[in-house]
């Protein structure tokens, strides 16, 4: 489809689901891939899959709610490969809670991971990409991002975070276009991933 040889990509939430698929695909197209997530052992399994298909990848433990950890991992990726060209901002959670029952902690956890985490990963990525006047940032939103008539029961915090990603992406795209950085959002519907499977199990309890 396209050639990514000599490009360096970082994928958040890459230990499973959509992030894992993204990491495998980017490596298949020739990119060097930083596989990041909160579980280093699971990330390493993805790296091994990439190596088996002939690609190059390394694993990093990174919690997107910890800006110091974000900076540390980005530093190590750039020190290892000399650049960063692609960011897939995939890390996210959906922890169901009805709006009337939602606590401040429920709200903050979802917004911190889904929105704050994406912002600071994108910000750091843009600073690296600007050095080479080329970059691609893909923020993962959701069909349930508002203005399309698709809500999620027990997901006010989730839909607020995903709608925020859409607005944030539009602003980043304008601000960073002159730096050679393209910023886009993808808004998928429900996909059969471990996160969705876990939510389905919770609803059956």
Secondary structure, 3 states (H helix, E strand, C coil): CCCCCCCEEEECCCCCHHHHHHHHHHHHCCCEEEEEECCHHHHHHHHHHHHHCCCEEEEEECCCCCHHHHHHHHHHHHHHHCCCCEEEECCCCCCCCCHHHCCHHHHHHHHHHHHHHHHHHHHHHHHHHHHHCCEEEEEECCCCCCCCCCCCCCCHHHHHHHHHHHHHHHHHHHHHHHHCEEEEEECCCCCCCHHHHHHHHHHHC
